[in-house]
């Protein structure tokens, strides 16, 4: 896919860097002038072999300084007590390297504030000049033409020249020694998101730890603590008494740049079934192109290994979950994708939790903490080619608790009670682009319909063909399948549930990439028909684009049949509309007062009115009829109705019409458009408004009648103007039959109409 005028799209904005990390106390140094670290005098010889491109050189940190670091970090993040310089072989400076960062730990907030998240990958090279090691963005994406091929400076690290213990090592003259904590975060790893929101963050203390050599480079961690100049009111919820302080651990990797052997990009099809990779300028054309993100998966490959963090064993040991094979359920969620490919692509096993931020690992992070209301996925991408280099998935024990309670109201209430009421975290960025999760699947209490649930509204019939063990494990497998599917490059498919007819053998969805209604999700624990088509096209195993029903995130605001967590091939008639009708019935027969069903009424009314606002003509009229038929004028009062039936009907009719035309955008749900004059519902709406305005059935209160005047005024159309004039004449004629407060309110209504008519058009 390509488009013109890349500069107008603002893809390559200037990078504002505000954060400098370095060991020491007090304010951070000038962000525009990195300060060389203070060299240590060699107390003893270093036991270091200079035999690789990157070598960790231990650095001496005094007991006093180490104690200060530990005190400032306050035990909130891992601290192994070590630190080091980084020696880089000079012959490697001109080579290209992947440089990536992963936010492993964060306090306060942990995963709520963005821990367990990839911050991005850059392609870099190094140049030595004037006592500094400059880091350049060396990817291929920004070459405009044969004339303009910019060198984008990312960072300048001061070189350590006076560390005597290093200088006496054999071969040290072939290396450059730098402090990896003295400038990396001006890179934007931590600071840019704060800067983008106007919040300044100064790092006070930082050191490096957990250096590892891997086959194609090195990984290490950087521990930091610092202060924002804006307080976080939620910090005490996470036991941080300083509202300005944040501490954390970054996982850093420097790995040889290489592209997968035999890797071939996939062009984006017209329907965007797949995530896009990074945009790239086509030199000498003025165009920008993007391809689909994908792994280098092909028949005969060595399977890609996934590690399930050994914290899953703690969850497995919980007596509540003793009857479930949690590990096997998670493994099926990873390895289940093999059947879509037709050969072994993934294999999963339990491994150490400590390395979940390591760039050379693909990890399912299974968190025993049951307070975060979501699961999410991240990946690491080659920005040049869109090749996926690695991935992580986060999930926690709350998903098991929900399934263990069989998705009932009590289970959902218990889950909701455990969720922390944390603000949406500030997303961190790195190297000039924002990095967000591929997906953050919310638990039921975090969804739009969270307030719509009530025990009087029945759920689906209980599934009796499977044991509870099978259902709980299948649900967990579904969640993992969904998130791992994102790491394969698949986007959401919210049309999946449209294949469900309600018949016993009907599939509940054509895709695990749907947000499946929870009780149906236990039937979607393997890749479905759409998923097989999608991965086989993306990975060049089939020339045919997917043909199954499909829609994705951006369609949810323009296509009413594209909804998450819905059911059936006719969601309007069989799911939203039928449930809304039940809510109306409970209110009309005064089974429950409106305040107890307000959330249900709002959610299902908005869902029903999606079709009235944006559907085809037949759906528009049907949806409007579902919304108002039981309460429209003239009201047909059933013989078994109570004395308050008419007043409730009047109130509900006013709410329906106000939601369509008067209520603020924020109250309308995903579809917010006010129906225009050409909408198929307009003639019937005008008839209903006229009936309420003149109180044709004798049950309409003045609050509703005044609202009808406001709606007709807002319509600004000739038919509405005519209806308003007709209403004026009818109300004028009624005055002679009224007395007391009825007359007073009718006169006020007439004055309101006159004001709306004089003049009518704005």
N, C-alpha and C positions, 0 to 999 in steps of 0.2 A: 504494500500500500504506500502511496506517496502523495504529497501535496506541495503546493507552491508556497513561496514567500516564507521561508523558515524563520527569518528574523522577526516577522510580525507575530509569530507564535511564541516568542520569548523563551525558546528552548534553552538558550545558552546565555543566561543572565550572569551579571557579575556576582562573584561570591563575596559576601560580607563575612569576615571572620572575626570573632570577638573573644575566643576562649584560648588561653594559653595555659598549658599544664607544665609544672615543674616542681621539683622537690624544694621545699622551703616554706617560710611563713610570710604572712602579710599579703599585700595586694599582688595581683598578677603583674608581670612586667608588660611593657608596651607591646601591644599586639603586632605593631609594624616593625619591631626590632628585637628579634629573639636574642636573649642574653645567654652567653656561653655558661655551661654549668661549672661550678667551682671544682677544680680538680682535687683529687685526694692524693695525699702522699702515700707511696707504696709502703705498706707495713710488712709485706711478705711477698714472695714470688707468686705469680698466678699459675694455677694448674690448668692451662688452656691450650688446646691444640688449634692453631689457625689453619684449618684444612677444609673450609667450606665457604660458600658464598656469603653466608651470614653466620656470625659466631657471637654467642653471649659472653661478655667479659664481666665477671663479677666486680661489683663496686662496693667499696667499704662505706657503710653507713654507721655513724656513731650510735652508741646505745642511747644517747640523749635524743638524737634525731629520730631514731627508730621508735623510741617510746612516745615521742610527740605524734608521729604518724599513727601509731596504734590508738593513742588517746583521741585524736581527732576523728579517726574512722569509727571509733566507738563500737567496734565489734560488729558493725552493720554489714560489712562485706568481707569476703575471704581475704586473708592476709597471711602469706606464708613466711613473711619476714625476710625475703630476699629482694635484691634488685640488681640491675646489671646495665652496662652500656652495650651497644650493638656495634660490632665490627663488620664492615661491609667491604668485601674484596673489590679493589679498584677496577679490575677487569670486568666486573659485572655492572658498573654504573650505567653504561650505555644500553644495557639489555632492558627489555620490557618485563614488568612484573605485575602480577595481580596484587593489589593491596586492598584488604577488606577489613571491616570492623563489625563486631557483633556485641550488642549491649547485653552482657551476661547477667549482671546484678545491678540493682538500683535501690537506694534507700533515701527517702521513704517511697512507698508505693509499689516497689517490686514490679510484678507483671502488669499491674494496673497502670503504671506510668511508663511502660515501654520496655521493661526487662524481657529477656528471652527473645530479642528481635534483631534481625539483620539490619545494619545501617547502610549497607551498600558495598559495592566493589568498584574499584577504579583500576585502570591500567596505567602504570607509572614507570618513569625512568628517573635516573639521578644524574646530576652534574655537580662537580666540585669547583668552587670559585670563591675567592676572597674570604677564605676561612669559613665557608658555609657549604653545606650539602643541600643543593636545591632539588626539590621534588617537582617533576613536571607531569601533567596529565598527558599520557602518550597514546591515547586511544586513536582510532581511525575515523572518528565520527564527525570531526569539526573542520576537515579540509574543504574549503569553499571552492577552490579552483587551483590551477597550476601555479597561480600567483600567490594566493592567500592560503597558507597552511600554518596556522598559528601555533606557537608554543605557549601553552597555558601554564603559568607558574602557580603551583599549589602551595608550596611550603618551603621554608629555608631553615634547616637544622644547623645550629652551631656545631662546629667540629671540636672535639676534645683533643687538644694537642699535648697537654702536659700531664697525662696520666702515666707516670714513670713505670709503673708495674707492667703496663701494656707495651710501652715503647721498647722495653728490653726483650720482648718475646721474639723468637725467631720468626721472620716473615712479617713482622708488624708493619714494615714499610710498604707492604702490598695492600694494606687495609686502611680504611678511614674509620675512625671511632666517633660515634655519635651517641647522644642520650635519647632513647626513643620516647622519653616522657617530656622532652624539652621542645615541643612544637607540634606534635602530631595533631593535637586538638585545635590548633588554628586551621587545620585541614577542614574543619567543619564537622568533625565526627560528633562533637557534643554541642557546639555553640550556635549553629546557624538557626535552628528552630527557635531558640530563645531570642536571637536577634530579630527573627522575622516577626515575632510577637511583641517586640519592644522590650524584652526582658534581658538585662545584662547578667551574665554569669561569669564569675571569676573563680578560677581554680586555685586553691591554696596549697594543696599537697598532692603529690603523685609519685608513684614508683612502679617499676616493672617487675613481673614475677612469672613463674610457670613457663619458662622458655622451653620449647620443644623443637627438635629437628624432625622434619618429615621428608618424604622422598623428593619433593620438589621445592623445598623452601623451609620456612620456619613459622611457628606460631608462638605467641606469648600473650600475656595479659597485662593490662595497665589499670592499676587501682588509683582512684582519684577521690578527692573531696573538695567541695567548693561551695560558693554562695551566690544566690541570685539576689537582685536588688528589689524583688517583689516577693512578699511572703506567700506561702502556700497554706491556706487555712485548713487543708485536710491533713497536713503533716502529723498532728497529734494522733490522728486515727491510726497511724502506723508507728506510733511510739517514737517520733522524732520531735523533741522539744524545741528545736531551733527551726522556726518556720522558714528560714532562708537557706538552710543547708541541704545539700544533696551529696551523697556518696555512691560510688558504684565501681564496677569492674567491666572493662572493655576487653573482648577477645580480639586480637590483632593477628593478621596473617600477611606474610610476604611470600608469594609463590611464583614460580616460573610461569611466564605467559606461554600458554600453548593452547591450540585449538584441537578439539577431539578429532582423531583420525577418522576420516570418512564422513564427518559431520556435514550435513547439507541443510541450509535454512528452508523453512516453509513459508511461502507467501501467505499473507492473511487473506482468507476468503471474504466474499462480500458480506456474509453474516459473520460477525466476530465471535466465533466459538472459542477463541483462544486469547490468552493474554498477549499483549504486544511486548516485544523487547524494546531496548533503548532506540530512540530515533537516530538516524545517521544521514548526514548531508551527502547527496550524490554530486561529486565535484563537477564543476563547469556546467551545471544544469539549473541551479536554483531550486531543485527539488529536495525534499526530505523523504526518506523511506524508512519503513519499519517492517520487520518480519515477526512471525510468531515465536514466542519463547518455547524452547523444548530441550530435552536432554539429548545426548548422543546415543540414543537407543536404537539397536539394530539386531537382527537375528544372529545368533552365535556369540553375542557379547558376554562378557563376564558380568554376572548379576550385580546390581548396585546394592550395597549393604546399608541397612538402616539399623540404628541402635535405639532400643527402647530403654529409657533411663531406669536404673535399678530401683528407683523410688516406687516403681510399679509394684515391687514386692511388698512394700509397706501397705499399699492399698489392698493388695491381695490378702494380706494378713489380717485386715480389719474383719472382725466377726460378722459384720453385716454383709460382707461380700464373700464369705467363705465358700458358698455354694457355687460361685461363678469362677470360670477360668478366665481371669482378666487378661493375662498375658496372651493366651490363645486368641481372644477376641481382638486384641490390638494387632497381633500378627496377621490375622485374617484381613484387617483393614488395610494393611500395607501390601501383603502378598496377593490379596484378592485381585489386584490389577493385572497380575500375570495372565489371567484367563482372557482379559480383553485383548492382550497382545498375541496370545497364542504361543508364547514361550516365556521362560523365566527372566523377568526383568528386575524384580526386587526380592530381597530376602531380609528378614528381620530377626533380631535376637536381642536379648537383654544385655546391657553393658553398663559401664560406670557412668554415673550422673555428672561427675566433675568436669568432663570434657564436652558438655553439650554445646559450648560456644566455639569449639574447634572447627576451623574452616574445612578440614579434611574429613568431617563426619556428617552424616545425615541422621537426624535424631528426632525421635518422638519423645518430647518432654512430658512425662506423666507426673503431674503435680499432686501430691497428697492433700495440699491445702484446698479446702472446699469453700472458697469465698470469692473467686473470680468467675463472673458469669458468662464466659465465652471460651471458645476454642479458636485457634488461628494458625495460619501457615505463612512461612517466609521462604524465600529462596535466595541463592547467590548466582548472579548472572554475569556472563562475559558480555560487557557492553558493546563490543565490536560485532559479535555474531549472534547474540541472543541465545547462546548455548547455556543451559542451566548447569551449574557446576556443583550445586549442593542445596540442601533444603532442611528446614526444621518444621515441626508441628508441635503446638502446645495444646494440651488437654488436661483437665483436672477431674478430681473424684466426684464433683457435683453431677456430672453426666451419669455416673453410675447410680448416684442417689435418686436422681429423677426417674431413671428406668426401674430401679428397685421398687419405687412407689407406684409403678405402672402408670405414670403420667397423671395420676389423680390430683384433685384439688388439694388434698392434704400434702401430698408430696411436693407440689409446686409451691405451696405456702411455706413448707419447711426449707426448700431451696432458696426462696426469696428472702427468708429471714437471715440466711447466712451471708448474703451478698453484701459486700462493703459498698457504701454509698459514696464512691469515689468519683471525682470529676473526670472528664475525658482527658487522658494524658496529653501533654504537649509532645507531638511527634518529633523526634530528632531526625536530622538530615546529615548528609555527608557529601562533601565535594560538589555542592551546588545543585543537588536534586533531592527532592523529598522521597523518602522510602517508607511506604506504609505496608501493612499486612495485605497479602493476597485476598484474605477472607478473615473476618472475625465473626464466626457463627455464634449468635447469642442464645443463651438459655431462655426458657419461656418467660421468666420474670423481667428480662431485658428487652422483650419484643413489643411491637406496637399494640398487640392485643392483650398485653399483660393485665390491664384493668377491665377487660371485657369478660373475664371468666366469672361464672357464678354457678353454684350448685344446682340451681333451678334450670340451667341450660345443659341438657344432656350431651355427653360426649359420644364417641362411637361405641358400638357394641364391643364388649370384651372379646379378645381373641382367645379361643379355647383349643385351637388345634396344636398350639405349641406350649411347652412347659415354660414356667417363669424363667428358669435358667436360660432357655433358648432365647426368650424374648429380650432379656437384659443383655446378654452377650451380643445378640444381633444388633441392638441399638448402639452399643459402643462401637461395634465394627462399622456400622453405617457412618458414625461421626468421623472415625479415622479415615475411612474410604473417601469421604467428601473432602477432607482437608488434604490428603495425599493426592487426590485428583487435581486440586489446584496446583500442587507442586509439579504435576505433569504438564501443566499449561492450560488446563481446561477452566473455562469461566463458568459462572452459575448458569443453570438452565431452569428458569422458573416456569417453563411450559410443561415440565415433566409430568405434573399431576393431571394434566388434561387427558391423559390416556385412561384414567381410572373411571370405569363406568358404574362402579358399585357392585358389579357381579362378583361372586366369590372367587373366581379364578382370574379376574382382571388384574393386570399389574397396577400397583399403586402409583408408579412413576416410571417414565422411560429413562430416568437419569438419577444417579446418586449425587449429581451436582445441583439438584433441586434442594431448596429448603423444604424438606418433606414434613408434613403434618406429623407430629411426634408418634402417635399411635400407628401411623402407616409406615414409619421409618423402619420398623422391625422387619418389614417385608422387602426392604431395599438395602440388603446387606451384601450384595454383589454388584459389580458393574452391570448396568442395564443396556438396553438396545442402543440408545443414543450414545452412551459412553463408549461402547465398542466402535461405533462408526467414527466418533470424534477422535479417539486416539489412533485409530488405524489410518485415518487421513493425515493427521498431524505428523505421524512418524513414518510416512511414506510406505505404509503397508497396504494401502488401497488408494487408487486414483480418484475415488468418489468422495465428494464432500458429504457431510452428514445431511440426511434428508428427513430425519425425525423432527417432531415439533420442538421448537427452540425459541427462547427469548432470554434476555439477560438483564443486568442491573439497570442500565439506562432505559430499558423498555418499560420498567415498572411505573413510570410516570406518564406514559403515553398510550399504553395498551392495557385495558382493564383485565384481559385474560392472562396477564403476566403478573402473578401475585405469589409471594412466598407463603408457605404454610397454609395453602388452601387445599381443597379436595374436589375431585370429580371433573368430568368432561364438561359439565354445566355448573361452574362454581357460583354463578349468579342465582340460578334457580334452586340448586340442590344444597348449597352450603351457606353463602352469605344471606341470600334472600330468605331462605327458610328459617334461619336462626334469627334474623331481624323480625320476622313475623311472630316468632315465639316471644321475643322480648316485648313487642307491642301487646301481645295477648296478656302477658303477665302484668303489664301496666294498666291496660284497659279494664281488666277484671279485678284490679286493685289487690293482686296477690302480693305485690311488693311495691313500695313507694319509689318514685323516680330516683331519688338520691342513691338507692342501693343498686340500681341498674343503669346509672348514668354512663359508666364506662362501657357497658355492653351496648347500650343504645347508640352512643357516639361511634364506636368502632364498626358495628354492623351497618349502621346507617351510612357512614362514609364509604364503606366497602360496597354497599349496594348502589350508591349514587355515582360510583366510578363510571358505570355504564351509562347513566343518565347524562353525565358530563362529556364522555369521550367515546362512547360506543357507536356502533352502526345504528341506523334509525330504529330498527326493530328492537334492539337492546335498549336504546334510550327510552322508548315508550314503556317497554316491559319493566325496566328498573324503576322508573318513576311510579308506575302503577303499584309495584311491590311496596314502595316506600309510603304511599299515601292512600291507597285504595280503602283501607279499613277506617280511615279517619277523615276522608274528604267530604265536603258538603255536596248535597244534603246528606247528613249522617244517617246511616241505617243502624238503629240501635237494636241489638239482639234481644229477644224476650227474656233471656236469663241474665241480662246485664244489671249491674248494681247502680245505685243512684249517682255515683260519681263518674259514670262512663262518659257522658257528654263532655264534662269539664276536662277529663284526661284526653279525650279525642281532640278537643280544641287545642290543648297544650301541645300534643304531639304533631298535629298538622302545622302549627306555627313553627315548631322546631325544624320540621322537614323543609319547609319553604325558606326559612331563614338560613338553614345550612346551605341550601342551593344558591341563595342570592345575597345574603346580608352578612353572614358570619365571617370573621377574619380568616385569612388564608391559613393561618396556623391551625385552625380548628377543623379544616376540611379533609385532612388525610393526605394521601399521595397525589390525588387528582384534585386540583384546586380551581379549574376554569369555571367561571360563571357561564351558564348556558346562554348563548346569544339568540337573537331573534330567529335564526334559521334552524335552531335545534328542533328536533321532531316533537319534543315535549311542550313547546311553547304554547300552542293553542289550548291544551288541556290545563297547563299551569295557569293561564289567564282566566280560564273558566273557574278553576278552584279558588284563585285569589278573589275573583269577583264574588263568589258564593260566600266566602268568609267575610269579605268587606261589608257586604249588605246583610250579613247574618241570616242567610236564607233558611237555616234550619233551627234558629233560635238558641243555639248552644255556644255561639262564638262570643268570647269576651272581648273587651275593648283593647286589651294588650295585643291580641292577635290581629284585630282589625286595624290598629295603628301600624303594626308591622307590615300588613299588606300594602298600606299607602307607601311606606318606605321602599318596599320592593318595586312597586310600579314606578315610582320616581327614579329609582336606580336603573331600571331597564332602559330608559331613554329611547323608546321606540314608539312608532305611531300606534300600534295595537295596544300598548300599555297606556298610552295617553288617552285613547278612546275608552279603555276600561276604567281609568281613573275618573273621567268625566261621567261615565255611566254610574259609577259608584257614588259620585257627588250628588247626582240627581236622586238616586234611591235613598240615600241618607237624608237628604233634604226633605223628601216626601215622608219619611218616618218620624220626623220631629213632632208632628202634631199628635202622634199616638203615645208619646212618652211623657214622663214626669219624673220629678225628683232627681236622684243621682243619675238615673239612666239618661234623662234629658241633658243634664250637665255634661256627661261624658260624650254623648252623641254630638253636642254642639262643639266640643273640643275636637272630636274626630273630623267634623265638617271643616273646621278651621284648618286642621292639618292638611286636608285634601286641597282646600283653596290655596294654601301656601305652596303645596307641591305643584299646582297647576299654573301659578302666576309668578314667574314663567315656568313652564314645564322643562323645556330644553335648556341645558346649562350652556 
